[in-house]
Amino acid sequence: MKVKQSKIRIIKWTARILALGLLLFSLPFYFGYGNPIPFLNPDYSFLDNLWLMIFPLVFIGLA
């Protein structure tokens, strides 16, 4: 029983560390794209604005 809890604990911490790494890796790309608030720049296509709305939700989920 103790071994099983240990494995679950390792899996949870691995997932947390990977999520944090992905979050720290992705945030500069998101903010480097320009204004993070969608639909303020009419030069962006619909797909660009859509991704600018989806990325914060992904970051919130990872955090």
N, C-alpha and C positions, 0 to 999 in steps of 0.2 A: 504494500500500500504506500509506503514511504517513497519507494522508487518511482511509482506512478506519479505522485505529487511532484517529485523532483523534475521529472520529464516535462510535465505540464508547465511548471514554473519556468523552465529553460525555454520552452516554446513561446510562452507569453513575453518573456524579456527579449527574446530574439525578434519577435514581431514588433515590439516597442522600439527597439534600437533601429531596425530597418525602416520603420515608419518615420522616425526622427531624422534619419539620414536622408531619406527621400524628400522630406519636408525641407530640410536645410539646403539640399541640392536644388530643389525646384523653385523656391521662393525668389532667388535672384533673377531667374529667367522670367518669372511672372512680373516682378516689379521693373525689370529692365525693358520690358515690352513697351512701356510708356505709362500712360495714365491707367491705373488699375480699375478705375470706375468705368464700367461699360457704357456704351452709347453716347459718350461725350465727344468722340472724334468721328465725324461722318466719313472720314477716309477709310475707316475700318470696314471690312466686309461683314456680312451677317455672321459668317462662320467665325471670324476673329472675335466679334463681340460675344458670340455664344461660348467660345472657349474662355473668354475673360470672365464669364459668369460661372462656368463650371469649375474652374481651378480653385476659387476660394472654398467652394463646397468640398472639394477633394482635400484641401489643406485642413479644413475644420475636421473632417472625418479622420484624417491621419493624426491630428493633434489629440 
